[in-house]
Amino acid sequence: MEKFEIKPSVDETQEFIEIANDFSNPLDIVREAVSNAFDARAKNVYISFEVVKRYGEKVLKIVMKDDGLGMDKQGLQSFFDLGNSLSRGKEENIGEKGHGTKVYFNSSKIEVITQKSGSPCYRAIMDEPIKKLFDRNIPIVDVLQIDDLEYSGTEIIIYGYNNNRRDKFTHENLKDYILWFTKFGSFELKHGISVHQDSKFFLKGFGKDKYEELKFGHVFPEKSPSVQKLFEKYMVSAPDYYCKQIIKEGHLKNHPEISYQATFSIEGNKVKQWVNPMLRRSGKPRKMGDYTVQERYGIWLCKDFIPIQRKNEWITKKGSEYVKFHAFFNCQDLRLTANRGSVDNTPSEILDDIRDEARSIYNQIIESNDWTEMEWLESEATAYKTIEKEQKEFKWREKKILNSKICEYKSIVLVEPSRESGVFALVLQLSVLEKDIFPFKMLDYDTHSGLDVIAKGDSTTPVTSAKLYYVEFKFFLTKDFNHSFQNLYSIVCWDTTIKHDEIVKDLKGEERKMQIIAPASEGDYTKFFLDNPRSIHKIEVFVLKHFLKEKLGIDFRPRTSEDSL
């Protein structure tokens, strides 16, 4: 009988490709550069983004420079290797897997200039890394010894990163990312860790001509005065200006050897906006990279004081109270995925302990007197805003009434509709004034979902034996119909710009051609049909703007100051 051994092997090129593409957010290149600079004990970090011409084409150029320890031959080898981390086993370092710098491979050229104290200065160049990997070749690094630098450190120049897509590298978007998701935006200062507080970061993204110096540490709002003082100053708007912080450190209950550090900042919307220019504001134009409170805030699990993954479901009871929290929970025993995007590699029993600690802090907050007072103020503010909204709506509708068009028909004043509900109201009035004006009888009206009206075709057949159909109401009929044509008897709209023979498509993709037939005689009216040769039923469209004028002689005019209705 045959006996043999199998030694598992690795598809090297595929592994490089997988890791390089595993960093789905293009901004991750900044996080890795910052982490490497801090692991190299750098005090000053420079990162710039620009577009240069290479071989007649516009190419994205990223320059990342630091004054850290620099690299020797062994360090350069580790830099380009996969899974060969010199930081492994060094608890004070961020890097540990040897994966991070592979994000640079998603580019057309990597150039590294580095010098370590007591070692020569080297320039290393890797050409077309991503292309060569897809050609199933491991890219080679050409290293040349060059003249010494004036100081130790590393400069990395990346060309053509992420297929030269650069929309995310605006200065404000980069600044926001750095202060939220890199070591430079660490919240460790809140816990008395000051070793990095003098570090400096100089950033120049698209939209900036000069470097901007950033201050180390995540930005929190200032703590607010008491709820009572806020109420005296801002009345029912006080919740928007509230800010209180809970700083807590401890050990996990079932794993007492594992420590944690937590900062929970409870914030109103106004104080959030004071310190966060990237928050989307109602009524303001959108800008690249902006986001809502719901998309960013809540509780973040962190390692190395860097946010990794949100766990808002841990502190959500009513559905959205997490939006008040600007909270971070750091634990060095979290085990991260290769791209540092998830904590899901962490043993479940440790995550359960972390969840329990986070919930304990949350419960401490919501059971406080401050929280109770804030909830009361919010309920008052909601009531106030509702009244204010009703007053504004009343004034708007008052103005709308004065500007509306009317006509008198059979001693009844009809109002030209300005929305779908107005179309329905007008049809109801007309159905009373002219019982047979429409070839259907409405039985049920519901706008919550689906089509608006269920109707039958005549007034004599009992409902129990009549064939029932849908009738849809629209203020303005367009070529994209947001319902199905199946079981649709008629459409009633105020107006449409769909022309003869133009195609109208329903949500299932069925197409019908608009057929417009001019009046055949006096007293007749322009008929609109949606026709499908494969269907027996033509869907008649009542365009009230034309139908009422031609059928009943109704012509709307502006309301004047003399009109009593």
C-alpha positions in Angstrom: 0.0 0.0 0.0 1.2 3.5 -0.9 2.2 5.8 1.9 3.2 9.5 1.5 3.2 12.8 3.3 1.7 16.1 2.2 3.2 19.4 3.2 0.7 22.3 3.0 1.9 25.1 0.8 0.8 28.7 0.3 -0.1 30.4 -3.0 2.1 33.4 -2.3 0.9 35.7 -5.1 -2.8 35.1 -4.2 -2.1 35.7 -0.5 -0.5 39.1 -1.4 -3.4 40.0 -3.6 -6.0 39.0 -0.9 -4.3 41.0 1.8 -3.7 44.0 -0.4 -7.4 44.1 -1.4 -8.6 43.2 2.1 -8.3 46.9 3.1 -11.6 47.9 1.5 -11.4 51.6 2.7 -8.8 53.5 0.7 -8.2 55.7 3.8 -6.7 52.6 5.6 -3.4 53.5 3.9 -3.3 56.5 6.3 -4.0 54.4 9.4 -1.2 52.0 8.5 1.3 54.8 7.9 0.5 56.4 11.2 0.7 53.1 13.1 4.1 52.4 11.6 5.3 55.9 12.5 4.3 55.4 16.1 5.8 52.0 16.3 9.0 53.6 15.0 8.8 56.2 17.9 8.3 59.1 15.5 7.6 62.5 16.9 6.7 64.2 13.6 4.6 62.7 10.8 4.0 64.3 7.4 1.5 63.0 4.8 0.6 64.8 1.6 -1.5 64.0 -1.5 -1.1 65.4 -4.9 -1.6 64.6 -8.6 1.5 64.4 -10.8 2.2 63.6 -14.5 3.9 60.3 -15.2 4.3 59.3 -18.9 1.7 61.9 -19.9 -1.0 60.6 -17.4 -2.3 62.1 -14.2 -1.2 59.9 -11.3 -2.0 60.1 -7.6 1.1 60.6 -5.5 1.1 60.0 -1.7 4.1 61.0 0.4 4.4 59.7 4.0 7.4 60.8 6.0 8.4 60.4 9.7 11.4 61.0 11.9 11.2 57.6 13.6 13.9 54.9 14.1 14.1 54.1 10.4 14.9 50.7 8.9 18.0 48.6 8.2 18.1 45.7 5.8 16.2 43.4 8.1 13.5 46.1 8.6 13.2 46.6 4.9 12.8 42.9 4.4 10.0 42.8 7.0 8.4 45.9 5.5 7.8 44.2 2.1 7.3 40.6 3.5 3.8 39.2 4.2 3.4 38.0 7.8 6.9 38.9 8.9 6.4 41.5 11.6 9.4 42.6 13.7 6.8 44.0 16.2 5.4 40.6 17.1 5.7 40.1 20.8 6.2 43.8 21.5 3.1 44.7 23.5 3.8 48.5 23.1 3.6 48.3 19.4 0.5 48.5 17.2 1.6 46.3 14.3 1.8 42.6 15.0 0.7 40.6 11.9 2.9 41.9 9.1 -0.1 42.7 7.0 -0.6 46.5 7.2 2.0 47.7 4.8 0.6 45.4 2.1 -2.1 48.0 1.5 0.7 49.9 -0.3 0.9 47.0 -2.9 -2.4 48.3 -4.4 -0.4 50.8 -6.5 1.8 51.2 -9.5 5.0 52.1 -7.6 6.3 52.0 -4.1 9.5 53.9 -3.2 11.0 53.8 0.3 13.9 55.9 1.6 15.0 55.0 5.1 17.9 55.1 7.5 18.3 53.6 10.9 20.9 55.0 13.3 24.2 53.1 12.8 23.0 51.7 9.5 23.4 52.9 5.8 20.6 54.8 4.1 18.7 52.8 1.5 16.3 53.5 -1.3 14.0 50.6 -2.2 11.8 50.6 -5.3 9.0 48.2 -6.2 7.5 48.8 -9.7 4.0 47.7 -10.7 3.3 45.6 -7.6 -0.4 45.0 -8.2 0.0 44.3 -11.9 2.8 41.8 -11.3 0.7 40.0 -8.6 -2.2 39.6 -10.9 0.3 38.2 -13.5 1.1 35.6 -10.8 4.6 37.1 -10.1 5.9 38.2 -6.8 7.2 41.8 -7.4 10.9 42.3 -6.8 12.3 45.2 -4.7 15.4 46.9 -6.0 17.4 48.3 -3.1 20.3 50.8 -3.4 22.5 52.3 -0.8 22.5 56.1 -1.0 24.0 59.0 0.8 23.1 59.3 4.4 20.1 61.4 5.6 20.6 64.1 8.2 18.5 62.2 10.6 17.0 58.7 11.0 13.5 58.2 9.6 11.5 56.9 6.7 9.9 58.4 3.6 7.4 56.3 1.6 6.2 57.5 -1.8 3.2 55.7 -3.3 2.2 56.2 -7.0 -1.1 55.2 -8.5 -2.7 53.9 -5.3 -6.2 52.4 -5.6 -6.2 52.9 -9.4 -5.6 56.6 -8.9 -9.1 57.1 -7.3 -8.7 60.2 -5.1 -12.2 61.4 -4.2 -11.8 60.4 -0.6 -8.5 62.2 -0.1 -9.9 65.7 0.5 -8.2 67.5 3.3 -11.2 67.6 5.6 -12.1 64.0 5.0 -8.5 62.9 5.8 -8.4 65.0 8.9 -11.6 63.5 10.2 -10.3 60.0 9.5 -7.0 60.7 11.2 -8.7 62.0 14.4 -11.1 59.2 14.6 -9.5 56.0 13.2 -5.7 56.3 13.6 -3.3 56.3 16.5 -3.0 60.0 16.2 -6.6 60.4 17.2 -6.2 58.1 20.2 -8.4 58.9 23.3 -5.6 57.8 25.6 -5.1 61.3 27.0 -8.4 60.9 28.8 -6.7 58.1 30.8 -3.6 59.9 31.7 -1.4 58.3 29.1 0.7 61.3 27.9 3.7 59.6 26.1 2.4 60.7 22.7 0.9 64.1 23.6 3.8 66.1 22.0 3.6 64.2 18.7 2.9 66.3 15.7 1.1 65.5 12.5 1.3 67.6 9.3 -1.3 67.0 6.7 -1.9 68.3 3.2 -4.8 66.7 1.4 -6.6 67.8 -1.7 -8.1 71.3 -1.2 -5.1 72.5 0.9 -2.0 74.2 -0.5 -0.1 74.1 2.8 0.4 71.6 5.5 -1.9 71.9 8.5 -0.5 70.9 11.9 -2.9 68.6 13.8 -3.0 68.3 17.6 -2.6 64.8 19.1 -5.7 63.1 20.5 -9.4 62.6 19.8 -11.5 65.7 20.1 -14.3 65.8 22.6 -16.6 68.7 23.5 -16.1 70.5 26.8 -18.2 69.3 29.7 -21.4 71.4 30.0 -22.8 73.1 33.2 -25.5 71.4 35.2 -28.8 70.6 33.5 -30.5 73.4 35.5 -28.1 76.0 34.2 -28.5 74.7 30.7 -32.2 75.0 31.0 -32.0 78.6 32.3 -29.9 79.5 29.3 -31.3 77.5 26.4 -34.8 76.5 27.8 -36.2 73.5 26.0 -33.2 73.4 23.6 -31.0 72.5 26.6 -30.5 68.8 25.6 -28.7 70.0 22.4 -26.0 71.6 24.6 -25.5 68.9 27.1 -22.2 67.1 27.5 -21.0 64.9 30.3 -18.1 62.4 30.4 -17.6 59.2 32.3 -14.0 58.0 32.4 -13.7 54.4 33.8 -10.9 51.8 34.0 -11.0 48.3 35.4 -10.7 44.6 34.8 -13.1 42.1 33.2 -15.3 40.2 35.7 -14.5 36.7 34.5 -11.0 37.5 33.2 -9.5 39.7 36.0 -6.1 39.7 34.3 -7.6 41.7 31.4 -7.8 45.4 31.8 -9.9 48.0 30.0 -10.2 51.7 29.6 -13.5 53.4 28.7 -14.5 57.0 27.9 -18.2 57.6 27.5 -19.2 61.1 26.4 -22.9 61.8 26.4 -23.6 64.7 24.0 -26.3 66.8 22.5 -26.4 67.6 18.8 -25.2 71.2 19.1 -22.1 70.3 21.1 -21.3 67.5 18.6 -21.4 70.0 15.8 -19.2 72.4 17.6 -16.3 69.9 17.5 -17.1 67.9 14.4 -17.3 69.8 11.1 -18.0 66.6 9.2 -21.4 66.1 10.7 -24.2 66.6 8.2 -26.3 69.6 9.0 -29.9 70.0 8.0 -30.4 72.6 5.3 -26.6 72.8 4.5 -25.0 71.5 1.3 -23.4 68.1 1.4 -19.7 67.7 1.3 -17.4 64.8 0.5 -17.2 62.4 3.4 -19.8 64.0 5.7 -22.1 61.7 7.7 -25.0 61.6 10.1 -24.9 61.1 13.8 -26.4 57.7 13.3 -23.6 56.7 10.9 -20.7 57.6 13.2 -21.7 57.8 16.9 -22.4 55.2 19.5 -20.0 52.8 21.3 -16.7 51.8 19.6 -14.6 48.9 20.6 -10.9 49.8 20.4 -7.5 48.4 20.5 -4.4 50.6 21.0 -7.0 53.3 21.7 -8.0 53.1 18.0 -11.7 52.5 17.2 -12.3 49.2 15.4 -15.9 48.3 15.4 -19.2 49.8 16.7 -21.4 47.7 19.0 -24.5 49.9 19.4 -26.7 46.9 19.8 -25.1 46.5 23.2 -26.6 49.7 24.6 -29.8 50.0 22.6 -33.1 49.5 24.4 -35.4 52.0 22.8 -33.9 52.0 19.3 -31.8 55.1 18.9 -30.5 56.3 22.2 -27.0 55.4 21.0 -26.9 58.6 19.1 -26.3 60.5 22.4 -23.1 58.5 23.0 -19.6 59.4 21.8 -18.1 56.3 23.5 -14.9 54.3 23.3 -14.1 51.0 25.1 -10.4 49.9 24.8 -9.1 46.4 25.5 -5.7 45.2 24.4 -6.9 41.6 24.4 -9.2 42.1 21.5 -8.1 40.0 18.5 -8.5 41.7 15.2 -9.0 40.5 11.6 -6.1 41.0 9.2 -7.4 44.3 8.0 -8.2 45.6 11.6 -11.8 46.0 10.5 -13.4 43.7 13.1 -13.0 42.3 16.6 -14.7 39.0 15.6 -11.5 36.9 16.1 -11.8 37.6 19.8 -12.9 34.7 22.0 -16.7 35.0 22.7 -16.2 34.7 26.4 -14.0 37.8 26.4 -16.5 39.7 24.2 -19.3 38.7 26.6 -17.3 40.2 29.5 -16.6 43.4 27.6 -20.3 43.7 26.6 -21.3 43.3 30.3 -18.8 46.0 31.4 -20.0 48.4 28.6 -23.7 47.8 29.6 -22.8 48.4 33.3 -21.4 51.8 32.4 -24.4 52.6 30.2 -26.8 51.6 33.0 -24.9 53.8 35.4 -25.4 56.7 33.0 -29.1 56.2 32.3 -30.0 55.7 35.9 -28.5 59.0 36.9 -30.5 62.1 37.8 -29.0 64.0 34.9 -30.3 61.5 32.4 -33.8 61.6 33.9 -33.8 65.4 33.7 -32.5 65.3 30.1 -35.2 62.9 29.1 -37.8 65.2 30.6 -36.3 68.2 28.8 -36.3 66.3 25.5 -40.0 65.4 25.8 -40.7 69.1 26.5 -38.6 70.1 23.5 -40.4 67.6 21.3 -43.8 69.1 22.3 -42.5 72.6 21.7 -41.0 71.8 18.3 -44.3 70.1 17.3 -46.2 73.3 18.2 -43.7 75.4 16.3 -43.9 73.1 13.3 -47.7 73.3 13.3 -47.5 77.1 13.4 -45.1 77.2 10.5 -47.2 74.7 8.5 -50.3 76.8 9.2 -48.7 79.9 7.8 -47.5 78.0 4.8 -50.9 76.6 4.1 -52.5 80.0 4.6 -50.2 81.4 2.0 -50.9 78.4 -0.3 -54.7 79.0 0.0 -54.2 82.7 -1.1 -52.1 81.6 -4.1 -54.3 78.7 -5.2 -56.6 78.5 -8.2 -60.3 77.9 -8.0 -63.5 77.6 -10.0 -67.2 77.4 -9.2 -69.2 74.5 -10.6 -72.8 73.9 -9.7 -72.5 76.4 -6.9 -69.6 74.5 -5.4 -66.1 75.9 -5.2 -63.4 73.5 -6.5 -59.7 74.0 -5.8 -57.0 73.1 -8.3 -54.9 70.4 -6.6 -51.2 70.8 -5.8 -50.5 67.3 -4.5 -51.9 63.8 -4.8 -54.3 64.1 -1.9 -55.8 67.2 -3.6 -56.4 65.1 -6.8 -58.4 62.6 -4.7 -60.4 65.3 -2.9 -61.3 66.8 -6.3 -62.4 63.4 -7.7 -64.6 62.8 -4.6 -66.3 66.2 -5.1 -66.9 65.5 -8.8 -68.2 62.0 -8.1 -71.0 63.6 -6.0 -71.7 66.4 -8.5 -71.6 64.2 -11.6 -72.3 60.6 -10.5 -71.3 58.9 -13.8 -68.3 61.1 -14.8 -65.8 58.3 -14.1 -66.3 54.7 -15.3 -65.6 53.3 -11.8 -67.0 53.4 -8.3 -64.6 53.9 -5.4 -65.0 51.4 -2.5 -61.8 51.8 -0.4 -59.0 54.4 -0.2 -55.7 53.8 1.5 -52.4 55.6 0.9 -50.3 53.7 3.4 -49.0 51.1 1.0 -49.7 49.8 -2.5 -52.2 51.4 -4.9 -54.6 54.0 -3.6 -58.2 53.0 -4.4 -60.1 49.7 -4.9 -63.0 50.3 -7.2 -65.6 48.4 -9.3 -66.8 49.2 -12.8 -70.4 50.1 -12.2 -72.9 51.2 -9.6 -75.5 48.4 -9.9 -73.5 45.1 -9.4 -73.4 44.0 -5.7 -69.9 44.4 -4.2 -69.8 40.7 -3.3 -70.1 39.6 -6.9 -68.4 42.6 -8.7 -64.9 42.4 -10.1 -62.7 44.7 -8.2 -59.8 46.8 -9.6 -57.1 49.2 -8.5 -57.3 52.9 -9.3 -54.1 54.9 -8.7 -54.0 58.6 -8.1 -51.0 60.8 -9.0 -50.5 64.5 -9.0 -48.1 64.2 -11.9 -47.7 61.1 -13.9 -44.2 60.2 -15.1 -42.7 57.4 -17.2 -41.5 55.5 -14.2 -44.6 54.1 -12.6 -44.0 52.9 -9.0 -46.6 50.2 -9.0 -47.6 47.2 -11.0 -50.0 47.4 -14.0 -51.6 44.1 -12.9 -55.2 44.6 -11.8 -54.9 48.4 -12.5 -58.1 49.8 -14.0 -57.4 53.5 -14.3 -55.0 56.2 -13.3 -56.2 59.7 -12.3 -53.6 62.5 -12.3 -53.7 66.3 -12.6 -51.2 66.5 -15.4 -48.5 64.6 -17.3 -45.8 65.4 -19.9 -45.8 61.8 -21.3 -46.1 62.1 -25.1 -47.9 59.9 -27.6 -46.2 56.6 -28.2 -43.8 57.1 -25.3 -43.1 54.1 -23.1 -44.2 53.9 -19.4 -42.7 51.1 -17.3 -44.0 49.7 -14.1 -42.0 48.3 -11.2 -42.0 44.8 -12.6 -40.6 46.1 -15.9 -43.8 45.7 -17.9 -43.9 48.3 -20.6 -47.0 50.1 -22.0 -47.2 52.7 -24.7 -49.0 56.0 -24.1 -51.8 56.5 -26.7 -53.4 59.9 -26.9 -56.6 60.2 -28.9 -58.0 63.7 -29.8 -61.7 64.4 -29.2 -63.8 63.0 -32.0 -66.7 65.4 -31.6 -68.1 68.3 -29.6 -68.5 67.1 -26.0 -65.9 64.5 -26.3 -62.5 64.7 -24.5 -58.9 63.9 -25.1 -58.4 60.3 -24.1 -55.1 58.9 -22.7 -54.5 55.1 -22.6 -51.6 52.9 -21.5 -51.6 50.1 -24.1 -49.9 46.8 -24.2 -50.9 44.7 -27.3 -50.6 41.5 -25.3 -53.2 42.7 -22.7 -56.9 42.9 -23.3 -57.4 45.9 -21.0 -56.2 49.4 -21.9 -55.5 51.4 -18.7 -57.3 54.8 -19.1 -55.5 57.8 -17.7 -57.7 60.7 -16.7 -55.6 63.8 -17.0 -57.9 66.2 -15.0 -56.3 69.4 -16.3 -57.6 68.6 -19.8 -60.5 66.2 -18.9 -62.4 68.7 -16.8 -62.0 71.6 -19.2 -63.1 69.5 -22.2 -65.8 67.4 -20.5 -67.3 69.9 -18.1 -66.0 73.3 -19.1 -64.2 73.7 -15.8 -61.4 76.3 -16.0 -59.5 77.2 -12.9 -58.6 80.9 -12.2 -56.4 82.6 -9.5 -58.2 83.3 -6.2 -58.8 87.0 -5.6 -59.4 89.1 -2.6 -63.1 89.2 -3.5 -63.5 85.4 -3.1 -65.2 84.3 0.1 -64.3 80.6 -0.4 
